Amino acid sequence: MHIIHYPHPTLRHKSKPLRRVDADLHRIVREMFDLMHEAEGIGLAANQVDLPWRLFVAEAKSERDAAGEEIVFINPVLSR
C-alpha cells in the first residue's frame, strides 16, 4: 500500500459505499493508519491508497506531541 499523489486519475473516481465490515477491512484500516503515521499525516482517504471505497481514517490530537485518538469514517455523508 502506498499514497497516491495528485494528479493521479484514481483521485477523481467516485468512491463506492462499503457493504460490510470484516477482518479484511480491519487489516486495511490498520495499514492505512500505519501509512498515515509514516507520512506524518493527520488523515488518509481510501482513494489516496487506490481503494474505491467511501472510507477515511484520521487522528485527532489536542497537542502537537500528544498521542491522538484514531478515528475511522465509513460511508460518511456530507450535509449542510
C-alpha positions as CSV (number, residue, x, y, z in Angstrom):
1,M,0.0,0.0,0.0
2,H,1.3,3.5,-0.9
3,I,0.0,7.0,-1.1
4,I,-1.1,8.2,-4.5
5,H,-0.5,11.9,-5.2
6,Y,-2.3,14.5,-7.4
7,P,-2.8,14.5,-10.4
8,H,-3.2,10.7,-10.5
9,P,-6.6,9.8,-12.2
10,T,-7.7,7.5,-9.4
11,L,-8.2,10.5,-7.2
12,R,-11.0,11.7,-9.5
13,H,-13.1,8.5,-9.4
14,K,-16.3,8.4,-7.4
15,S,-15.9,6.2,-4.3
16,K,-18.4,3.4,-3.6
17,P,-20.0,2.7,-0.2
18,L,-18.7,-0.2,1.9
19,R,-21.2,-3.0,2.3
20,R,-19.6,-5.0,5.2
21,V,-17.1,-4.6,7.9
22,D,-15.0,-7.7,8.3
23,A,-11.4,-8.8,9.3
24,D,-10.0,-7.8,5.9
25,L,-11.3,-4.3,6.3
26,H,-9.9,-4.1,9.8
27,R,-6.5,-5.1,8.4
28,I,-6.7,-2.5,5.6
29,V,-7.7,0.2,8.1
30,R,-4.7,-0.7,10.3
31,E,-2.4,-0.5,7.2
32,M,-3.9,2.9,6.4
33,F,-3.2,4.2,9.9
34,D,0.4,2.9,9.7
35,L,0.9,4.6,6.4
36,M,-0.6,7.8,7.6
37,H,1.8,7.8,10.6
38,E,4.8,7.1,8.4
39,A,3.9,10.1,6.2
40,E,3.4,12.2,9.4
41,G,-0.2,13.0,8.3
42,I,-3.4,13.5,10.2
43,G,-5.8,11.8,7.8
44,L,-5.9,9.5,4.8
45,A,-8.7,8.6,2.5
46,A,-9.2,5.2,0.8
47,N,-8.9,6.7,-2.7
48,Q,-5.4,8.0,-1.7
49,V,-4.2,4.4,-1.4
50,D,-6.1,3.3,-4.6
51,L,-9.1,1.8,-2.9
52,P,-12.5,2.7,-4.4
53,W,-14.4,3.0,-1.1
54,R,-16.1,5.8,0.9
55,L,-13.7,5.5,3.9
56,F,-11.1,7.6,5.6
57,V,-9.0,7.5,8.7
58,A,-7.9,10.4,10.9
59,E,-6.1,11.0,14.1
60,A,-7.5,13.7,16.5
61,K,-4.8,15.3,18.7
62,S,-5.2,18.0,21.3
63,E,-1.5,18.9,21.4
64,R,1.2,18.6,18.7
65,D,3.3,16.0,20.5
66,A,0.5,14.1,22.2
67,A,-0.8,10.7,21.1
68,G,-4.2,11.2,19.4
69,E,-7.4,9.2,19.1
70,E,-7.6,7.2,15.9
71,I,-11.0,7.6,14.1
72,V,-12.4,5.6,11.2
73,F,-15.2,7.0,9.0
74,I,-17.1,4.5,6.9
75,N,-19.6,5.7,4.3
76,P,-19.5,9.4,5.5
77,V,-22.2,11.7,4.2
78,L,-21.6,15.5,3.9
79,S,-24.5,17.7,4.7
80,R,-25.1,21.4,5.2
